Amino acid sequence: MKKRIIILMILLFVNTAMAANDQIQDCPESLQAKADQAYIEYFPLLEQARWMQTDMTVVWGEVRGTNQLHHSRELIDHNFKGVVGPNNDTLYTKATVDVSQGPVVLTMPEVKGRYGSVLQLDSMHYEVGVDVNKAGRTVWVRKGYTGSIPKHDRLYRINSDLMYILIRTEVVDNNDVAEVHKLQDQMKLKGKVRQAKDIFPPLDADFVSRANSLLKDTTLSEANQKNADCYASIGILSDTKIDRKILDKAVENGQAWMKANESNLDTAYFNNEENTPKKDHQKGRAIANYLWHLAFQAKHADYPNI
């Protein structure tokens, strides 16, 4: 029995190591090739940052900070351009959560007779979690946080200072909208507020500067750190400066590559950071964000009537 347990432990260790190695990309030699590869790898990070920054400033026509809920009060129709494929039987509530200043607390009301969920995506667009029809207090803290933690029903330790939450509340019919408004009014988010201008570089900054603004406040896995080390020569997490033309060309090349491969839906997927089962998964995550940024994993996107 002991021998069997030891063998199983060895196999688990080997499989884990192999999975981590699958996440490490080959390091190209030329600066342009490195920049091209880095743009694809960090596209989920860049797209998440672009969305959080614009969402805090212009998307809904008002300026607001982190740790502030914003509710959509009307059902979305075909004219809405904010996200790809929104539900038209759902009212959305959203916020950029910022744990850099300490714990953040979300209080959710009890949701009965309808679907309600909280999707949580960190700065790299890894899924932190999805809570379905769960009332009570959710607390988020930065991984490694050692201070006091408020009373909670659910606790998440996240790998980045920033994350995005998207709350979906089902609307049964047009006469039900007012009832969902009452539920939205009971949702509370408590945490220290920062403004977008104090967090993000300008939207027209080069992609390396924008990536670094979030990577410096993100705990990278061992594999992701090795990939970042490869890109130090183009300025990722380093003081190296290279010709802006190389970085702009990488954006052009990356956008062209994603457009050319957008029909490869079988390779596009979302995941949490521990679940990256496919070699070269960075390309799959890039395509997924290119097509369906802020989308659920498939297992959460199809739900029965409750």
Protein Blocks (a to p, Z undefined) as FASTA:
>chain_A
ZZmmmmmmmmmmmmmmmmmmmmpccddfblklmmmmmmmmmmmmmmmmmmmmmmmmmmno
pacdehiacddfbdcdfkbckbghiafkbccddddddfknoccdddddddehiacddddd
dfkopafbdcehiacjdddddehiabdcdddfbdcddfbfbdcdddddddfblmlmmmmm
mmmmmpccddddddfklmbccfkbcfklmmmmmmmmcccdfklmmmmmmmmmnopapabd
cdfklmmmmmmmmmmmmmmmmmmmmlgccddfklcfbghklmmmmmmmmmmgoiacfklm
pccdZZ
